[in-house]
Amino acid sequence: MALDADIMQQLLDTISRFVRERLVPIEFQVAADDAIPEDVKREIRELGLFGLSIPDEYGGLGLSMEEEVRVAFELGRTSPAFRSLIGTNNGIGSQGLVLDGTPEQKAKYLPRLATGELISSFALTEPDAGSDAASLKTRALADGDGFVLTGTKRFITNAPYAGLFTVFARTDDGGKEPEITAFLVEADTPGLHLGPIDKKMGQSGSHTCDVIMEKCRVPSSSVLGGLKGTGFKTAMKVLDRGRLHISAVCVGMAERLIEDSLAYAMNRTQFGEPIAQFQLIQALLADSRAEAYAARCMVLETARARDEGKRVSTEAACSKMFASEMVGRVADRAVQIHGGAGYMTDYGIERFYRDARLFRIYEGTTQIQQLVIARNMIRDAKNAA
């Protein structure tokens, strides 16, 4: 259920002010330290940002998809590390529970996820399986009243401080049609341990690492939803929402880059006048503004359709593909507008340039979005024939 319009606007105003006054000023510190200060994490918890998409009966805000992307527009205007901290609790880390969890599983975990007391992670990607989720090698073998998990998950966001993992594993006998099951695995489960924190191109302050399971035994009650073989469907449903969220973050980052580029162009003087007066600089600004506006419209339209109960897999893939490619182009133009200054760390533009590159990879690469879109088009055409 959507929030009252006035309450929603108050929430957006509060988050916008928090981003502008609290988060933006410490972007350089977070990048240098590769960590978010503990007092800022506490403030993020107090604002309720860990529970944006978790239903209110479990202590979350229960935002609709449109409301969530509007919040993501604001959070995208600063370092993505802050958004990443809460991202898994609101997206891929909790939505499997929200959509398919048993009443007991929801009651056990969602209230703590909503407050940020518990951090969740989504453990799907493996060293040899990313976009091709059906080729997972992690196994879950039935053993008495439980399962024994063995395998390695890679590039798992928030894994270094997660208390709960949604782990996807094969529960079949290795046949052609894999049976994939989702498990809720707590971080202190014997046999589960973590690899070293990954060193990345960008997004400092947001951490990933391997999640390694060696004969990790879990009870049957840990099967998400209580049903074997439904993990792949759960993952796909979760990714639809996650792709819209990431698309909105891309829009927010693009709008921040455009704002900074415009301010720089109006103050940077060459040949006796601000470079904003040069038509080629104006073209860079105009192209960025038009593309960011188009992406914003796509995301909002798709979010509203999802809230109406419509199937939006194709539209979510379109939004993710366009928005993530768009923010890469905007970041590149921002560096160009800033000239040599854009290549230096002092302005932060080069940091955003590196940060933006990841958006074209996670939550499904651009190439995977193209496949999803085209295959859905072909399927729909055959169904209509």
SVG drawing of the C-alpha trace seen along z (x, -y; Angstrom):
<svg xmlns="http://www.w3.org/2000/svg" viewBox="-3 -38 47 77">
<polyline fill="none" stroke="black" stroke-width="0.4" points="0.0,0.0 1.3,-3.4 2.1,-6.0 0.0,-9.2 1.4,-11.7 2.3,-14.2 4.1,-11.6 6.0,-10.4 7.1,-13.9 8.3,-14.4 10.3,-11.2 11.9,-12.3 12.7,-15.7 14.3,-14.1 16.4,-11.8 17.4,-14.5 18.6,-16.7 20.4,-13.8 22.2,-13.0 23.1,-16.7 24.2,-17.7 25.5,-14.4 26.6,-12.0 28.0,-14.2 30.5,-16.0 32.1,-12.7 32.3,-11.1 36.1,-11.7 36.6,-10.2 34.6,-7.1 36.7,-6.6 40.0,-7.1 39.1,-4.9 37.1,-2.3 34.6,-2.4 31.4,-4.1 31.8,-5.7 29.9,-3.8 28.0,-6.9 26.7,-7.4 25.6,-3.7 23.7,-4.4 22.0,-7.4 21.0,-5.4 19.4,-2.8 17.6,-5.5 16.1,-6.9 14.6,-3.5 16.4,-3.1 17.2,0.6 13.4,1.4 12.2,-0.7 10.7,2.3 10.0,4.6 6.2,4.7 5.1,2.5 3.8,5.5 7.5,6.5 8.7,3.1 9.6,1.7 8.2,-1.2 6.5,1.1 7.1,-1.3 5.5,-0.6 7.8,-0.2 7.3,-3.7 8.0,-5.1 11.1,-3.0 12.6,-4.2 11.8,-7.8 13.9,-7.2 16.6,-5.6 16.7,-8.7 17.8,-10.7 20.2,-8.0 21.9,-7.9 23.0,-11.4 25.9,-10.5 28.6,-7.7 27.0,-4.4 28.6,-2.9 25.8,-4.3 23.1,-2.9 24.9,0.4 24.9,0.7 21.1,0.8 20.6,2.2 20.6,5.9 18.3,5.5 15.8,3.8 16.4,5.7 17.8,9.0 18.7,9.9 15.2,9.6 12.7,9.8 13.0,13.6 11.7,13.7 9.0,11.1 7.8,12.8 8.2,16.5 9.2,17.0 7.1,19.0 5.3,17.1 7.8,18.5 10.8,17.4 9.4,13.9 8.7,13.5 12.2,14.7 14.2,12.5 12.3,9.6 11.9,7.5 15.7,7.6 16.4,6.8 14.1,3.8 16.0,2.2 19.4,3.0 20.2,5.2 20.7,8.0 22.4,7.5 21.5,9.9 23.2,11.0 22.2,12.7 24.5,15.6 23.9,16.6 27.0,15.8 29.8,18.4 33.3,18.5 31.9,20.3 28.3,19.2 27.0,15.6 24.5,14.7 24.0,18.4 22.4,19.1 21.2,22.6 24.9,23.8 25.3,23.4 27.8,25.9 27.0,25.4 25.3,28.5 22.8,29.2 22.6,32.9 19.8,34.2 21.0,35.5 18.5,36.7 16.3,33.8 18.5,31.3 20.9,30.5 24.7,30.3 25.8,27.4 29.1,27.4 30.3,24.7 31.7,21.2 29.8,18.0 31.7,15.0 31.4,11.2 28.7,11.3 27.7,7.8 27.8,7.1 29.0,10.6 31.8,9.4 29.2,8.1 26.1,10.1 24.4,12.3 22.1,14.0 22.7,15.4 20.1,16.4 22.1,19.2 21.1,20.9 22.2,24.5 21.4,27.5 19.3,30.2 19.0,32.5 21.2,35.4 23.0,33.5 20.4,34.0 19.9,31.7 17.1,29.7 18.7,28.4 16.6,28.2 17.7,25.0 16.6,24.4 17.1,21.3 18.3,21.7 18.4,19.2 21.8,19.7 23.0,17.8 26.6,16.5 27.6,18.5 26.6,21.8 29.5,24.3 31.2,24.9 30.5,21.4 33.4,19.0 34.4,15.9 37.3,15.1 39.3,11.9 37.5,8.6 37.7,8.0 39.8,5.1 37.7,3.3 37.9,0.6 35.5,-1.6 32.6,-1.8 35.0,-2.1 33.2,-1.6 31.0,1.1 32.4,4.6 32.2,7.9 33.9,11.3 33.6,15.0 31.3,17.1 32.7,20.6 30.6,23.5 32.4,26.8 29.9,29.4 27.8,26.6 24.8,28.3 21.4,26.5 18.0,27.8 15.1,28.4 13.4,25.3 16.1,23.2 14.6,24.0 13.1,20.7 9.4,21.0 9.7,24.7 9.7,25.9 12.6,27.5 13.2,26.5 11.6,23.1 14.9,21.1 15.3,20.1 11.8,18.6 12.5,16.7 15.7,15.4 14.1,14.1 11.3,12.4 13.7,10.7 15.9,9.5 13.0,7.7 12.6,5.4 16.4,5.1 16.9,4.0 14.4,1.2 16.1,0.1 19.5,0.0 18.0,-1.8 16.8,-4.5 20.2,-4.8 21.7,-5.3 19.3,-8.1 20.2,-9.8 23.9,-9.5 23.5,-11.0 21.5,-13.9 24.3,-14.6 26.9,-14.5 24.9,-16.8 24.4,-19.3 28.2,-19.3 29.1,-19.6 26.8,-22.5 28.1,-24.3 31.7,-23.8 30.9,-24.9 29.3,-28.1 32.3,-29.0 35.2,-27.8 36.4,-30.6 38.3,-30.2 38.9,-32.8 37.2,-35.4 33.9,-33.7 32.4,-30.7 32.8,-27.5 29.1,-27.0 28.7,-29.5 30.5,-27.2 28.1,-25.3 30.0,-22.1 29.9,-22.1 26.2,-22.9 25.8,-19.8 27.4,-17.6 25.1,-19.0 22.0,-18.8 22.6,-15.2 23.2,-14.2 20.0,-16.0 17.9,-14.4 19.1,-10.9 18.8,-11.2 15.2,-12.5 14.4,-9.6 15.7,-7.1 13.8,-8.7 10.6,-8.4 11.2,-4.8 11.9,-3.8 8.8,-5.6 6.5,-4.2 7.7,-0.6 7.5,-1.0 3.9,-2.2 3.1,0.8 4.6,3.2 2.5,1.6 -0.6,2.2 0.3,5.9 1.4,6.0 4.2,8.2 7.2,6.0 10.2,8.3 10.8,6.8 10.3,3.2 12.6,3.7 15.3,5.1 14.8,2.1 15.2,-0.3 18.3,1.4 20.0,1.6 19.2,-2.0 19.8,-3.6 23.1,-1.8 24.5,-2.6 23.2,-6.2 25.0,-6.9 28.2,-5.7 27.8,-8.1 26.9,-10.9 30.0,-10.2 32.2,-10.2 30.8,-13.6 31.3,-14.9 35.0,-14.1 35.2,-15.8 33.4,-19.0 35.8,-19.2 38.8,-18.6 42.0,-17.9 40.3,-18.6 37.9,-15.7 40.8,-13.3 42.0,-14.4 40.7,-13.1 40.1,-16.6 36.6,-17.0 35.3,-13.5 34.3,-13.2 36.8,-10.5 35.5,-8.5 32.0,-8.6 33.3,-7.6 34.8,-4.5 31.8,-3.9 29.4,-4.1 31.1,-1.3 29.8,1.4 26.1,0.7 26.4,2.2 27.5,5.5 25.6,6.4 21.9,7.2 22.4,8.7 24.9,7.3 23.8,5.2 24.1,8.2 21.9,10.3 19.3,7.5 19.4,7.6 18.8,11.3 15.9,11.0 14.3,8.2 14.6,10.0 13.5,13.4 10.5,11.9 9.6,10.2 9.9,13.4 7.8,15.3 5.1,12.7 5.0,12.7 4.6,16.5 1.8,16.3 0.0,13.7 0.1,15.7"/>
</svg>
